[in-house]
Amino acid sequence: MAATVVAEQTIQEWGNGLAVRITAPVAKAAHFALGLPIRVEVVEGGVLLRVVGEPNLSLAQKLKLFDPAIHGGEAMPGRRVGAEVF
């Protein structure tokens, strides 16, 4: 079994709600990333954070991942299909 990562925190006020900061070691161990959708569940004895999908990437993040060698160089390579002007 993998080692447990533990971080003792204090609940803080954030706007009209409460917040707990997820420290870098905890986020890394949980494979959390910016934009990752999660579900927060109240369970017996505490609160459970569960990943429910893939991260929502910003345009800058998507463009950083774009590789012309993999993606064909152009968004829509192909022949003319209408009255395009070149």
VOGU-3710 file (C-alpha; in Angstrom, 3 decimals, decimal comma):
1> maatvvaeqt> 0,000/0,000/0,000  1,252/3,495/-0,879  2,269/5,929/1,837  -0,493/8,250/3,033  -0,046/11,990/2,479  -1,396/13,979/5,422  -1,821/17,743/5,792  -3,464/19,359/8,803  -5,421/22,437/7,755  -7,675/25,084/9,258
11> iqewgnglav> -10,994/25,947/7,652  -10,972/29,581/6,519  -13,670/32,019/5,418  -13,907/32,582/1,659  -16,611/34,998/0,549  -19,947/33,685/1,865  -18,545/30,182/2,286  -15,715/28,241/3,823  -12,553/26,920/2,207  -9,653/24,565/2,757
21> ritapvakaa> -6,510/24,925/0,662  -5,334/21,708/-0,997  -1,566/21,739/-0,554  0,752/20,798/-3,423  1,799/17,433/-1,923  -1,841/16,429/-1,385  -2,857/17,617/-4,877  0,029/15,686/-6,440  -0,757/12,492/-4,508  -4,458/12,773/-5,463
31> hfalglpirv> -3,594/13,553/-9,138  -5,523/16,838/-8,913  -4,953/19,493/-11,564  -6,316/22,957/-12,259  -9,739/22,692/-13,887  -10,346/19,090/-12,775  -14,070/18,581/-12,045  -14,768/16,973/-8,681  -17,781/15,974/-6,598  -17,845/16,940/-2,917
41> evveggvllr> -19,754/14,417/-0,803  -20,566/14,476/2,878  -19,961/10,950/4,180  -20,021/9,391/7,615  -17,055/10,818/9,450  -16,072/13,530/6,982  -16,038/14,908/3,473  -14,985/13,035/0,317  -13,626/14,665/-2,859  -14,101/12,457/-5,924
51> vvgepnlsla> -12,901/13,131/-9,503  -15,854/13,084/-11,926  -14,274/13,833/-15,307  -11,389/15,235/-17,280  -9,911/18,707/-16,710  -11,538/21,608/-18,551  -8,616/23,084/-20,477  -8,294/26,772/-21,281  -7,584/27,856/-24,852  -3,949/28,556/-23,880
61> qklklfdpai> -3,603/25,021/-22,476  -5,172/23,501/-25,620  -2,866/25,509/-27,894  0,152/24,412/-25,847  -0,829/20,778/-26,501  -1,246/21,333/-30,277  1,450/19,598/-32,324  1,280/20,135/-36,129  3,160/16,858/-36,706  0,416/14,948/-34,902
71> hggeampgrr> -2,571/17,040/-35,953  -1,808/17,328/-39,689  -0,490/20,890/-39,740  -3,839/22,488/-40,570  -7,169/22,456/-38,864  -9,034/21,201/-41,934  -6,701/19,994/-44,684  -8,406/19,019/-47,881  -9,620/20,188/-51,236  -11,965/23,108/-51,930
81> vgaevf> -15,584/22,348/-51,199  -17,228/25,622/-52,208  -16,357/29,048/-53,558  -13,272/29,648/-51,411  -10,899/32,341/-52,669  -7,178/31,592/-52,530
//
